[in-house]
């Protein structure tokens, strides 16, 4: 199926590995021109055939605006923005210091606000405006030991729903992708934060998964490409779980 993404101009943040990389690669495979960012994006950019890249920390003041400006300059505008950021450090509410909340706010929520704010003038000039936020299963069911991520990603979901209604008149769709049990480095990092051997955690997760396997980042990237497609032009304000059925019992 042709997703209508050939030559569409996309910015994907936090794209050097994991879910961000999977989204960038999927869009490139569909013919999109993709500009990526991360703290060390060059190797990934060359490997996947990105149209450009910028080393950027979106938690820093003015960095999202600089990134959007560079991406739009290189690509000649923007049609698609995939909003992603690395997860805040793990911790429970009682073990997390107050200053970590400010850092998590800047990384996860305010970076999303700044990216969209900067990108909107470009997206409004497109006839194919798409915004996709990468969140987490935690927006429906909190995950133990990542309290800041649980709180901030829920805020991103609220932002996405608000933007979906506000930007509908401009023809811009706004959706979220909420992953669970996708085999990435983040899954291993969370296991280590709990004092659990990562490979043991993966084995247990596979046994508990309805499909008896963990998701591949490519599964996630394919869903991202669909939400950016021509065919998804009437889908907005939604959170799509990429979780292999793990949310079936959660309301």
Order of alpha helices (4+ residues) and beta strands (2+ residues): beta-alpha-beta-alpha-beta-alpha-beta-alpha-alpha-beta-alpha-beta-alpha-alpha-alpha-beta
